[in-house]
Every structure is written in structure tokens, then in C-alpha cells.
Amino acid sequence: MNNKSNNKTIPDGFMTVGELAKKMGVTVRTLQYYDKEGLLSPSAESEGGFRLYSYKDAVKLDQILSMKYLGFSLTDIKGKLAEIETPADMEKVLVSRAEDLRTKIRVWSQALEAIEVLIEEVKQMQTVDFRKYTAIIMNLQMGNEYYGMIKHMDEAVLDRLSEHHETHENAKVVIDDIRRLLNMAISYNEDGIAPESEQGQELAKEFWEKTLEAMGGDVQLVAQMAQKIEQEGGASQNQIEAIKFIEPALEIYFERQGGNPFND
């Protein structure tokens, strides 16, 4: 037998909460919390009322700390430890956790990219505008690489867009269409397809219709946004390349339709 503090006798093979905490590098409060949550309770109690832990408890605590390091929550650990009886069980638990971590890594990587993009956009904006920040983030989530146009939009344009696209899905459909057309314009420009060609004019027609749809049919709002982009600059290289084709294609399209609607 070993003599412990306060002249109380502690059986061999057992430790007080303080001794286990020191041995495992945790706090007494942590062990008390694990006990309260039913995660790791003392195996015995001394004659003097000390709650005692066995070396088997120490092994279980080591398992808990290892799983905690791997990112398992205490709730998960409490359930998972009871399920692990064979190496196959352990493999199943770890495979599931690895997939969870991959998902979180993807989500956090995307969030980091959004933050980095937003930092650059915020630098170009003259005022704090959480509405535009939110719109930029939403467009990033939808994969719209032309999100930079949002910083040029005023309240009227944002209001019209909000009214016209009541749901995230509606907005995504229109954004996907416009993005597709802008990318087509870049491709046509690179391939030497003329703006006045049949392909160029079909693109101009669809682009105009989709732009009007995005703005709820308000030609003046389209004109205001185009003017702001031109005045404030800051267009991305992709936008510049797309505009090189779309601008002359639209001019020809409007002329063939009987006149430029922006001049009305």
C-alpha cells in the first residue's frame, strides 16, 4: 500500500484526480467535466472519499484525447468509443472522420478564397456597404466570376435585382446564362469571329435579352450600370475581353433593330 496525502490510503494501481491530471497533461477541471458528461468516470472511491482512477481509466483518457486531437467532438467520442471493438470498427470511424474533415477543408478553403476576393473588392469601394458584400459573396458561392460588377451597382440596381430574383435559384439561372454568354464572347474574340457575323449577332441578341431580364426589363438601369462600370473602371481582365466583342456586337444588333435603346 502507498501512503497518500492527508494520511489517506490509496490502493495500488489507482490515482487521484490530481495525479491523473498531472500524468496526462490535462486539468482537474477537464477530468471533472468528463466525469459530469459521462465520458470518463472514476472507477473507485477511497475510504477517505477520494474519487480514484485506474490505469485502465488512464488508457481510456488517452483514447479520448487522441480522438479529440483528430477533431471528434466530445459527443462523437462518447458514442464512437462504445462502438470500437475491432480494428475494422476503428477503420470505419477514422474513414468517416476523414471524409468529414475533407468536407470542412473544402468549405473553409472556399470561405478563405471568398474573404481574399472580398478584401480586394472592399479596397475598391468607397464606403462600407454590407449589402454589396453579401451580394458579392452570394455570387462567389454561385461560381460567378463576374462578381466584380456588383461593386458598381447602386441601390436602384440592387433593389431591382432583389425584386426580380426572389430566390437564390432564380438568380443563379440568370447569372449562369450571362456568365456563359460573356465566356462565349471571349471565345469568339479569340477565334476571330466577327461581331457582325450570324454567331456574333445571335450572341448579342441573347446577351441583351438576358441582361434586360436580369434588370427586370428596365433599360435605364442597364444604362446606368454600364455607365458606372465605364466611369469607375476596375473591370476584370475577363470582363474587358468580353466587352471587346459584346460592345460592337450590340451596336450592330441595335442598329439592325432600328436604333439604340439607350438613346431613347
C-alpha positions as a Markdown table, in Angstrom:
| # | Residue | x | y | z |
|---|---|---|---|---|
| 1 | Met | 0.0 | 0.0 | 0.0 |
| 2 | Asn | 1.1 | 3.6 | -0.6 |
| 3 | Asn | 0.6 | 6.4 | 1.8 |
| 4 | Lys | -1.0 | 9.5 | 0.1 |
| 5 | Ser | -1.8 | 13.0 | 1.2 |
| 6 | Asn | -3.9 | 13.6 | 4.3 |
| 7 | Asn | -2.8 | 10.1 | 5.6 |
| 8 | Lys | -5.5 | 8.5 | 3.4 |
| 9 | Thr | -4.7 | 5.1 | 2.0 |
| 10 | Ile | -4.9 | 4.8 | -1.8 |
| 11 | Pro | -4.8 | 1.3 | -3.2 |
| 12 | Asp | -2.0 | 0.3 | -5.6 |
| 13 | Gly | -3.0 | 0.8 | -9.3 |
| 14 | Phe | -5.2 | 3.8 | -8.6 |
| 15 | Met | -4.7 | 7.5 | -8.9 |
| 16 | Thr | -6.4 | 10.6 | -7.5 |
| 17 | Val | -7.9 | 13.0 | -10.0 |
| 18 | Gly | -5.0 | 15.3 | -9.4 |
| 19 | Glu | -2.4 | 12.6 | -10.1 |
| 20 | Leu | -4.2 | 11.5 | -13.3 |
| 21 | Ala | -4.5 | 15.1 | -14.5 |
| 22 | Lys | -0.7 | 15.7 | -14.0 |
| 23 | Lys | 0.2 | 12.4 | -15.6 |
| 24 | Met | -1.9 | 13.1 | -18.7 |
| 25 | Gly | -1.2 | 16.8 | -19.0 |
| 26 | Val | -4.8 | 17.9 | -18.5 |
| 27 | Thr | -6.5 | 20.0 | -15.8 |
| 28 | Val | -8.5 | 18.6 | -12.9 |
| 29 | Arg | -11.5 | 20.7 | -14.2 |
| 30 | Thr | -11.3 | 18.8 | -17.5 |
| 31 | Leu | -11.5 | 15.5 | -15.8 |
| 32 | Gln | -14.4 | 16.7 | -13.6 |
| 33 | Tyr | -16.2 | 17.8 | -16.8 |
| 34 | Tyr | -15.6 | 14.4 | -18.5 |
| 35 | Asp | -17.0 | 12.8 | -15.4 |
| 36 | Lys | -20.0 | 15.0 | -15.4 |
| 37 | Glu | -20.7 | 14.3 | -19.1 |
| 38 | Gly | -20.4 | 10.5 | -18.5 |
| 39 | Leu | -17.3 | 10.3 | -20.8 |
| 40 | Leu | -14.8 | 9.2 | -18.2 |
| 41 | Ser | -15.8 | 8.4 | -14.6 |
| 42 | Pro | -13.6 | 7.3 | -11.7 |
| 43 | Ser | -13.5 | 3.5 | -11.2 |
| 44 | Ala | -13.4 | 3.6 | -7.4 |
| 45 | Glu | -13.5 | 5.7 | -4.3 |
| 46 | Ser | -11.1 | 5.6 | -1.4 |
| 47 | Glu | -12.0 | 5.2 | 2.3 |
| 48 | Gly | -11.4 | 8.9 | 2.7 |
| 49 | Gly | -13.8 | 9.8 | -0.2 |
| 50 | Phe | -11.2 | 10.4 | -2.9 |
| 51 | Arg | -12.5 | 9.5 | -6.4 |
| 52 | Leu | -10.0 | 7.2 | -7.9 |
| 53 | Tyr | -8.9 | 6.4 | -11.4 |
| 54 | Ser | -7.3 | 3.1 | -12.6 |
| 55 | Tyr | -4.6 | 2.7 | -15.2 |
| 56 | Lys | -7.4 | 1.4 | -17.4 |
| 57 | Asp | -9.1 | 4.8 | -17.0 |
| 58 | Ala | -5.8 | 6.4 | -18.0 |
| 59 | Val | -5.8 | 4.4 | -21.2 |
| 60 | Lys | -9.3 | 5.4 | -21.9 |
| 61 | Leu | -8.4 | 9.1 | -21.3 |
| 62 | Asp | -5.5 | 8.7 | -23.7 |
| 63 | Gln | -8.0 | 7.4 | -26.3 |
| 64 | Ile | -10.3 | 10.4 | -25.6 |
| 65 | Leu | -7.5 | 12.9 | -26.0 |
| 66 | Ser | -6.3 | 11.2 | -29.2 |
| 67 | Met | -9.8 | 11.4 | -30.8 |
| 68 | Lys | -10.2 | 14.9 | -29.6 |
| 69 | Tyr | -6.9 | 15.8 | -31.4 |
| 70 | Leu | -8.4 | 14.2 | -34.6 |
| 71 | Gly | -11.3 | 16.7 | -34.4 |
| 72 | Phe | -14.0 | 14.5 | -32.9 |
| 73 | Ser | -16.5 | 16.3 | -30.6 |
| 74 | Leu | -16.9 | 15.0 | -27.1 |
| 75 | Thr | -20.4 | 13.8 | -28.1 |
| 76 | Asp | -18.9 | 11.9 | -31.0 |
| 77 | Ile | -16.2 | 10.4 | -28.8 |
| 78 | Lys | -18.8 | 9.3 | -26.2 |
| 79 | Gly | -20.7 | 7.4 | -28.9 |
| 80 | Lys | -17.7 | 6.2 | -31.0 |
| 81 | Leu | -15.7 | 4.7 | -28.2 |
| 82 | Ala | -18.5 | 2.4 | -27.3 |
| 83 | Glu | -18.7 | 1.2 | -30.9 |
| 84 | Ile | -15.0 | 0.4 | -31.3 |
| 85 | Glu | -14.3 | -3.3 | -30.6 |
| 86 | Thr | -12.2 | -4.4 | -33.6 |
| 87 | Pro | -9.6 | -2.8 | -36.0 |
| 88 | Ala | -12.4 | -2.7 | -38.6 |
| 89 | Asp | -14.5 | -0.6 | -36.3 |
| 90 | Met | -11.7 | 1.8 | -35.8 |
| 91 | Glu | -11.0 | 2.0 | -39.5 |
| 92 | Lys | -14.7 | 2.8 | -40.2 |
| 93 | Val | -14.7 | 5.6 | -37.6 |
| 94 | Leu | -11.5 | 7.1 | -39.0 |
| 95 | Val | -12.7 | 6.9 | -42.6 |
| 96 | Ser | -15.9 | 8.7 | -41.7 |
| 97 | Arg | -13.9 | 11.3 | -39.8 |
| 98 | Ala | -11.5 | 11.8 | -42.7 |
| 99 | Glu | -14.4 | 12.5 | -45.1 |
| 100 | Asp | -15.9 | 15.0 | -42.6 |
| 101 | Leu | -12.5 | 16.8 | -42.5 |
| 102 | Arg | -12.3 | 16.8 | -46.3 |
| 103 | Thr | -15.7 | 18.4 | -46.5 |
| 104 | Lys | -14.8 | 21.0 | -43.9 |
| 105 | Ile | -11.5 | 21.7 | -45.6 |
| 106 | Arg | -13.3 | 22.4 | -48.9 |
| 107 | Val | -15.8 | 24.7 | -47.1 |
| 108 | Trp | -13.1 | 26.6 | -45.3 |
| 109 | Ser | -10.9 | 26.8 | -48.4 |
| 110 | Gln | -13.9 | 28.3 | -50.3 |
| 111 | Ala | -14.5 | 30.7 | -47.4 |
| 112 | Leu | -10.9 | 31.8 | -47.4 |
| 113 | Glu | -11.0 | 32.4 | -51.2 |
| 114 | Ala | -14.2 | 34.5 | -50.7 |
| 115 | Ile | -12.5 | 36.5 | -48.0 |
| 116 | Glu | -9.5 | 37.2 | -50.1 |
| 117 | Val | -11.6 | 38.2 | -53.0 |
| 118 | Leu | -13.8 | 40.4 | -50.8 |
| 119 | Ile | -10.7 | 42.1 | -49.4 |
| 120 | Glu | -9.7 | 43.2 | -52.9 |
| 121 | Glu | -13.3 | 44.4 | -53.7 |
| 122 | Val | -13.5 | 46.3 | -50.4 |
| 123 | Lys | -10.3 | 48.1 | -51.3 |
| 124 | Gln | -12.0 | 49.5 | -54.4 |
| 125 | Met | -15.3 | 50.5 | -52.7 |
| 126 | Gln | -15.5 | 54.0 | -51.3 |
| 127 | Thr | -17.9 | 53.2 | -48.4 |
| 128 | Val | -18.8 | 50.3 | -46.1 |
| 129 | Asp | -21.7 | 48.5 | -47.9 |
| 130 | Phe | -22.7 | 45.2 | -46.3 |
| 131 | Arg | -25.4 | 44.8 | -48.9 |
| 132 | Lys | -22.9 | 44.7 | -51.7 |
| 133 | Tyr | -20.5 | 42.5 | -49.6 |
| 134 | Thr | -23.4 | 40.0 | -49.2 |
| 135 | Ala | -24.2 | 40.1 | -53.0 |
| 136 | Ile | -20.6 | 39.5 | -53.9 |
| 137 | Ile | -20.3 | 36.5 | -51.5 |
| 138 | Met | -23.6 | 35.1 | -52.9 |
| 139 | Asn | -22.2 | 35.4 | -56.4 |
| 140 | Leu | -19.0 | 33.7 | -55.4 |
| 141 | Gln | -21.0 | 30.9 | -54.0 |
| 142 | Met | -22.8 | 30.5 | -57.3 |
| 143 | Gly | -19.4 | 30.5 | -59.2 |
| 144 | Asn | -20.0 | 33.8 | -60.9 |
| 145 | Glu | -16.5 | 35.1 | -61.8 |
| 146 | Tyr | -18.0 | 38.4 | -62.9 |
| 147 | Tyr | -18.9 | 39.2 | -59.2 |
| 148 | Gly | -16.8 | 42.4 | -59.5 |
| 149 | Met | -19.6 | 44.1 | -61.4 |
| 150 | Ile | -21.6 | 44.3 | -58.2 |
| 151 | Lys | -19.4 | 47.0 | -56.7 |
| 152 | His | -20.5 | 49.3 | -59.5 |
| 153 | Met | -24.2 | 48.8 | -58.8 |
| 154 | Asp | -26.2 | 51.5 | -57.0 |
| 155 | Glu | -29.2 | 51.0 | -54.7 |
| 156 | Ala | -31.7 | 51.1 | -57.5 |
| 157 | Val | -29.9 | 48.3 | -59.4 |
| 158 | Leu | -29.6 | 46.2 | -56.3 |
| 159 | Asp | -33.2 | 46.8 | -55.4 |
| 160 | Arg | -34.4 | 45.7 | -58.9 |
| 161 | Leu | -32.2 | 42.6 | -58.9 |
| 162 | Ser | -33.6 | 41.7 | -55.4 |
| 163 | Glu | -37.2 | 42.2 | -56.6 |
| 164 | His | -36.7 | 40.3 | -59.8 |
| 165 | His | -34.8 | 37.3 | -58.3 |
| 166 | Glu | -36.8 | 36.3 | -55.3 |
| 167 | Thr | -34.9 | 33.1 | -54.8 |
| 168 | His | -31.2 | 32.1 | -54.9 |
| 169 | Glu | -32.1 | 29.6 | -57.6 |
| 170 | Asn | -33.7 | 32.2 | -59.9 |
| 171 | Ala | -30.7 | 34.5 | -59.5 |
| 172 | Lys | -28.3 | 31.6 | -60.3 |
| 173 | Val | -30.1 | 30.7 | -63.5 |
| 174 | Val | -29.8 | 34.3 | -64.9 |
| 175 | Ile | -26.2 | 34.6 | -63.7 |
| 176 | Asp | -25.2 | 31.3 | -65.3 |
| 177 | Asp | -26.8 | 32.5 | -68.6 |
| 178 | Ile | -24.9 | 35.8 | -68.6 |
| 179 | Arg | -21.7 | 34.2 | -67.5 |
| 180 | Arg | -22.0 | 31.7 | -70.3 |
| 181 | Leu | -22.5 | 34.5 | -72.8 |
| 182 | Leu | -19.6 | 36.5 | -71.6 |
| 183 | Asn | -17.4 | 33.5 | -71.8 |
| 184 | Met | -18.7 | 32.8 | -75.4 |
| 185 | Ala | -17.8 | 36.4 | -76.2 |
| 186 | Ile | -14.2 | 35.9 | -75.0 |
| 187 | Ser | -14.0 | 32.7 | -77.1 |
| 188 | Tyr | -15.4 | 34.4 | -80.2 |
| 189 | Asn | -13.0 | 37.2 | -79.9 |
| 190 | Glu | -10.1 | 34.8 | -79.6 |
| 191 | Asp | -11.3 | 32.7 | -82.5 |
| 192 | Gly | -11.6 | 35.8 | -84.8 |
| 193 | Ile | -15.4 | 35.5 | -85.2 |
| 194 | Ala | -16.7 | 38.9 | -86.3 |
| 195 | Pro | -19.3 | 40.8 | -84.1 |
| 196 | Glu | -21.4 | 41.3 | -87.3 |
| 197 | Ser | -21.4 | 37.6 | -88.1 |
| 198 | Glu | -24.5 | 35.4 | -87.6 |
| 199 | Gln | -22.9 | 33.9 | -84.5 |
| 200 | Gly | -22.0 | 37.3 | -83.1 |
| 201 | Gln | -25.4 | 38.7 | -83.6 |
| 202 | Glu | -27.1 | 35.7 | -82.1 |
| 203 | Leu | -24.9 | 36.2 | -79.0 |
| 204 | Ala | -25.7 | 39.9 | -78.9 |
| 205 | Lys | -29.4 | 39.2 | -79.1 |
| 206 | Glu | -29.3 | 36.7 | -76.3 |
| 207 | Phe | -27.0 | 38.8 | -74.2 |
| 208 | Trp | -29.3 | 41.8 | -74.5 |
| 209 | Glu | -32.4 | 39.7 | -73.6 |
| 210 | Lys | -30.7 | 38.1 | -70.6 |
| 211 | Thr | -29.4 | 41.5 | -69.4 |
| 212 | Leu | -32.8 | 43.0 | -69.6 |
| 213 | Glu | -34.2 | 40.0 | -67.8 |
| 214 | Ala | -31.7 | 40.5 | -65.0 |
| 215 | Met | -32.7 | 44.1 | -64.7 |
| 216 | Gly | -36.4 | 43.4 | -64.8 |
| 217 | Gly | -36.7 | 44.9 | -68.3 |
| 218 | Asp | -35.5 | 48.4 | -67.2 |
| 219 | Val | -33.3 | 49.8 | -70.0 |
| 220 | Gln | -32.3 | 52.8 | -68.0 |
| 221 | Leu | -31.0 | 50.7 | -65.1 |
| 222 | Val | -28.9 | 48.7 | -67.7 |
| 223 | Ala | -27.6 | 52.0 | -69.0 |
| 224 | Gln | -26.8 | 53.4 | -65.5 |
| 225 | Met | -24.8 | 50.2 | -64.6 |
| 226 | Ala | -22.9 | 50.2 | -67.8 |
| 227 | Gln | -22.0 | 53.9 | -67.3 |
| 228 | Lys | -20.8 | 53.3 | -63.7 |
| 229 | Ile | -18.6 | 50.4 | -64.8 |
| 230 | Glu | -17.1 | 52.6 | -67.5 |
| 231 | Gln | -16.6 | 55.6 | -65.2 |
| 232 | Glu | -15.2 | 53.8 | -62.2 |
| 233 | Gly | -13.1 | 51.2 | -64.0 |
| 234 | Gly | -11.9 | 48.2 | -62.1 |
| 235 | Ala | -13.2 | 45.7 | -64.6 |
| 236 | Ser | -11.5 | 42.3 | -64.5 |
| 237 | Gln | -9.5 | 41.1 | -67.5 |
| 238 | Asn | -12.2 | 38.6 | -68.4 |
| 239 | Gln | -14.8 | 41.4 | -68.4 |
| 240 | Ile | -12.5 | 43.6 | -70.6 |
| 241 | Glu | -12.0 | 40.8 | -73.1 |
| 242 | Ala | -15.8 | 40.0 | -73.2 |
| 243 | Ile | -16.7 | 43.7 | -73.7 |
| 244 | Lys | -14.3 | 43.9 | -76.6 |
| 245 | Phe | -16.6 | 41.6 | -78.5 |
| 246 | Ile | -20.0 | 42.4 | -77.0 |
| 247 | Glu | -19.9 | 46.2 | -77.3 |
| 248 | Pro | -19.5 | 46.3 | -81.1 |
| 249 | Ala | -21.9 | 43.3 | -81.5 |
| 250 | Leu | -24.6 | 45.1 | -79.5 |
| 251 | Glu | -24.1 | 48.3 | -81.5 |
| 252 | Ile | -24.7 | 46.4 | -84.8 |
| 253 | Tyr | -27.6 | 44.5 | -83.3 |
| 254 | Phe | -29.3 | 47.7 | -82.1 |
| 255 | Glu | -28.8 | 49.3 | -85.5 |
| 256 | Arg | -30.4 | 46.4 | -87.2 |
| 257 | Gln | -33.3 | 46.5 | -84.8 |
| 258 | Gly | -34.0 | 50.2 | -85.6 |
| 259 | Gly | -32.0 | 52.1 | -83.0 |
| 260 | Asn | -30.0 | 52.1 | -79.8 |
| 261 | Pro | -32.5 | 51.8 | -76.8 |
| 262 | Phe | -30.1 | 53.9 | -74.6 |
| 263 | Asn | -30.7 | 56.9 | -76.9 |
| 264 | Asp | -34.5 | 56.8 | -76.3 |
